[in-house]
């Protein structure tokens, strides 16, 4: 993993240079993926790296864990609380749809959660514009394959250094980087609602997804769930669809 860390740090440095950027910014959730990214960007750019903590109806523990990451990694940081802005925006949108008599309460929880993810993305890009930084994503191979991220939310980034690493490999990177065991061993959660965990929401464990991606044997049930998630979320990994160029067709 030391070699992988060195290669990732070098890649980050080259990417910033190639894009004429000044540095890197990442949103810190207190989870292992964003933590590993924070440690990597700190190594790549000791002074031009930034971690942004963005509480938004978040659990106190997640904020404490994110602050621990800042303390242990030494990355420059700021905290931008989005709770009030989110509540204002979501309630305004909800009210207008309710006025039409068309509010779908079954979709409220996921709409609320996805708005938070997209507000964080917008915040990161606003911060990045100020410093001429690139926004660094935190998706790993398992999340990318299954589409377990919010389109134009945590999926809305410039670069994704962990994309080829399974969840367990990200943990191994974390251990090699000196990430506190409290973070490494924490149950993965997007922090979207109380008690939410990634694995309970997906219905399959990261161990099973990692094994599937590594070509190892998994149960038929797990394999089916993973493939269904992959197919259903293909649009998240693609550019926006466009029609054929009708300029090149003869209209009759």
WONORLIN-V125710 format. One record per residue. RES is the residue in one letter. SS is DSSP state (@ for helix, = for strand, . for the rest). BURIAL is # if it has 16 or more other C-alpha atoms within 10 Angstrom, else .. Layout:
BEGIN
RES_SS_BURIAL, RES_SS_BURIAL
END
This chain:
BEGIN
X_._., X_@_., X_@_., X_@_., X_@_#, X_@_., X_@_., X_@_#, X_@_#, X_@_., X_@_., X_@_#, X_@_#, X_@_., X_@_., X_@_#, X_@_., X_@_., X_._., X_._., X_._., X_._#, X_=_#, X_=_#, X_=_#, X_=_#, X_=_#, X_=_#, X_._#, X_._#, X_._#, X_@_#, X_@_#, X_@_#, X_@_#, X_@_#, X_@_#, X_@_#, X_@_#, X_@_#, X_@_#, X_@_#, X_@_#, X_@_#, X_._#, X_._., X_._., X_._#, X_=_#, X_=_#, X_=_#, X_=_#, X_=_#, X_._#, X_._#, X_._#, X_._#, X_._#, X_._., X_@_., X_@_., X_@_#, X_@_#, X_@_., X_@_#, X_@_#, X_@_#, X_@_#, X_@_#, X_@_#, X_@_., X_@_., X_@_#, X_._#, X_._#, X_=_#, X_=_#, X_=_., X_=_., X_._., X_._#, X_._#, X_@_., X_@_., X_@_., X_@_#, X_@_., X_@_., X_@_., X_@_#, X_@_., X_@_., X_@_., X_@_#, X_@_., X_@_., X_@_., X_@_., X_@_., X_._., X_._., X_._., X_._., X_._., X_@_., X_@_., X_@_., X_@_., X_@_., X_@_., X_@_., X_@_#, X_@_#, X_@_#, X_@_#, X_@_#, X_@_#, X_@_#, X_@_#, X_@_#, X_@_#, X_@_#, X_@_#, X_@_#, X_@_#, X_@_., X_@_#, X_@_#, X_@_., X_@_., X_@_#, X_._#, X_=_#, X_=_#, X_=_#, X_=_#, X_._#, X_._#, X_._#, X_._#, X_@_#, X_@_#, X_@_#, X_@_#, X_@_#, X_@_#, X_._#, X_._#, X_._#, X_._#, X_._#, X_._#, X_._#, X_._#, X_._#, X_._#, X_._#, X_._., X_=_#, X_._#, X_._#, X_._#, X_._#, X_._., X_._#, X_._#, X_@_#, X_@_#, X_@_#, X_@_#, X_@_#, X_@_#, X_@_#, X_@_#, X_@_#, X_@_., X_@_#, X_._., X_._#, X_._#, X_@_., X_@_., X_@_#, X_@_#, X_._., X_._., X_._., X_._#, X_._#, X_._#, X_._#, X_._#, X_._., X_._., X_._., X_._., X_._., X_@_#, X_@_., X_@_., X_@_., X_@_., X_._., X_._#, X_._., X_@_#, X_@_., X_@_#, X_@_#, X_@_#, X_@_#, X_@_#, X_@_., X_._., X_._., X_._., X_._., X_._., X_._., X_@_., X_@_., X_@_#, X_@_#, X_@_., X_@_., X_@_#, X_@_., X_@_., X_@_#, X_@_#, X_@_., X_@_., X_._#, X_@_., X_@_., X_@_#, X_@_., X_._., X_._., X_._., X_._., X_._., X_._., X_._., X_._., X_@_., X_@_., X_@_., X_._., X_._., X_._., X_._.
END
